[in-house]
Amino acid sequence: MAHPHHHPHEHRQGHSHHSCDHDHPGGTSAARAHVGHHTGHGHGHHHGHHHGNPSQPGRAFVIAITLNSVFVAVEFIYGFIANSTALMADAGHNLSDVLGLVLAYGAMLLARKPPSQRYTYGLRGSSILAALGNAMLLFVACGAIGWEALQRLTNPPTVVSTTVMWVAGLGILINGLSAWLFMKGSKSDLNIRGAYLHMVADAAVSLGVVLSGMLMLYTGWFLVDPLMSLVIVAVILWSSWALLRESVQLALNAVPSHIDPAAVAQHLRSMPGVADIHDLHVWALSTTESALTVNLVMPTGHPGDAALIDISQQLRDTFGVQHSTLQVVLGTSSPSCSLQQAQDGAHAQ
C-alpha cells in the first residue's frame, strides 16, 4: 500500500495527496484536498485518545514500574531463602514484565514527540511496536515458566510453603493494584492493554503460587506446584493471543478492528456529490489513532473546503478516523492507482 505524503503538523493539515498525480479522462485534472482536524474524538470506540488527564497513564506506568521492581528483588531474595524455585522463576517472569512496562512507557512517551520532517506523524507507531513486543515477551515468559514446570514434574523440590504463600500473596496485591491502574486505559489503547495483561497475568501467577503453596502445606504433595504453573501458562497464552494477533495486524497496516471498511465506503458514497470512491485505505497510526485516504469521484466538481471538512468530521465522529486525506477527482478514474501500477508491473515481468 502506498501511503500519501503527510504534513508534519499534528492537528491541522493542509497539504495535497499525490498518490496518483496525472490527468483524468476528459481533460479534467484531480482536485486534491487534505482535510485535517483535531485529534480527539468522543464516539466511544476503542483506539480513542486518552480519557481524562493525559498524564494519568504516565503516573500509572511510573507507579507500576516502581512497585514491581521492588517486588522482583523481594521475591527473588525470599525465593532463595525458602529454597523455592517457583518463587525465583516467578521473580524472573516478573522481571520480564517490568521490562515490558518500561517498553510500553517508553513508547507512550515517544508517541507524544512532535512530528518532524522525517517522521511526519511523529513516533506514534512506536506504540504498535511496543504492543507487539509486549505480546512476544508474554509468550517468552510463558515458555520459561512452562519449561521450569516440566523440569520440576519429574523431581518436585521441597519448599517452605508458608514463605511462598506470603510472598506470592504480596505479589497478588502489587500486581492487582498495577492492573487496576491500567484498567481504564486498556479499553482504548492496545499498548496500555499489553501492560494491563502483563499485570493480570502476574496476579494470576501469584494466585496460583498461593494456592499451590496452600495445598503443599496441607498435603505435602509438591507436584501441585509445577502442575499449577502449567495451568497458569495456558491461561496467559489464551489471554495474550488476541494482543499478539491485533498488534501484528496493526504493524502490517491492517484496518483497525473497530473500523468496518465496508461501512466507511458506504458512508462516503452516500455523501452529496459523490458518485463513487476509489483507492480507499484505512490503517493505524498508533494504538490510539487511525488514518484514511480515499479518492472521491465528484463529477460536479470540487464541493469546497467546508464540505470536505464536514466529511472528515463525520469520519472522525462515526468511525474514529482522526486523520483523513480526501482526494477529489472529476469524472472516472482507475479503481486504485498505486495498486494498479504494482499489478501492471508484476504482469510485465
PyMOL commands that set and color helices and strands:
alter all, ss='L'
color gray80, all
select helices_A, chain A and resi 25-27+56-81+85-111+126-154+161-186+190-219+224-251+261-269+305-319+337-348
alter helices_A, ss='H'
color red, helices_A
select strands_A, chain A and resi 23-24+28-29+31-35+276-284+290-297+323-329
alter strands_A, ss='S'
color yellow, strands_A
deselect
rebuild
show_as cartoon
